[in-house]
Amino acid sequence: MSDEPGRLDISRARLADWPVIRGWAADEGWNPGLHDGASFFAQDPDGFFLGRIDGEPVSAVSVVTYGADFAFLGCYLVRPGLRGLGHGLATWRAGLAHAGARTVGLDGVVAQQHNYRRSGFAPAHRTIRFTGVVERVGVAGAVVPVGADLLAPVLAYDSACHPADRPRFLTSWLTTPGHTALARVADGRVTGYGVVRPAQDGRRIGPLFADTADDARALFDALAPGEGPVNIDVPETNADALALVASHGLTAGFETARMYTGPVRRFAQHKIFGVTTLELG
């Protein structure tokens, strides 16, 4: 910490700092999950940054690395009343340095997308959050809990649906208390999987990855019903996903744009019916 009063000091955040970041995200209306922190830090414990003035947190960003080629930026936040003073930009730069030469992705809110373009990010597609209350219906086909026997097949399935492998994150995400992870299995093969978790307001589904619209519907019908509203972030490019949420009467809320600084490996974008998180991609 600097001895100079009023100076911004940027350092790595630790899991114990997560409640501060999560609280700011909740204040912005981003509806964070209640137990996200442990899984986020499991992927990259050095990828979270806080700016402090006189010891008090004022800004945050995360740049979480996935292997040697990809990183994802999120949690870009500055306390209200301290914006426009350069604290956010300084924290952003410190976080981006952690990515090194990797391609960086993010899900950018509309108000910041022009700034992200100026920083070298190019849009790939829009993502729209849908919210609503879903009644319980019968589930067609085999939808089963993701237990130890399905962990390796689900990790392999996820690898085909994401710009980078993420076993550390997923192993935690699938087993976090309060998270429900289900897989669709046909002829002994995983044809999709999804997770629902408690959030600041209701519950959030993510990811929802599936081979077909029928696979996605079976998983959604098993995951979505429950007390209060359910939220899911849907890529606008997936017409089947948009039809799925429309058929359940979910309504569109805020939108983001998936953006990248460079190329990413090919992945099965048509299988993404709901993104995992807006913070880690």
Protein Blocks (a to p, Z undefined) as FASTA:
>chain_A
ZZbghiacdddddfklmmmmmmmmmmnonopafklmmmmmmmommlcccddeehiafbdc
ddddehjkbccdehiacdehigonommmmmmmmmmmmnmmaccdddddfklmmmmmmnop
acfbdcddddddddddddedjdddddfklmmmmmmmmmmmccbdcfklmmmmmmgghiac
ddddeehiafbdcdddddfehpaddddddfblmlmmmmmmmmmgcghjddddddfklmkl
mmmmmmnopacddddddddfbdcddddfklmmbdfbfklZZ
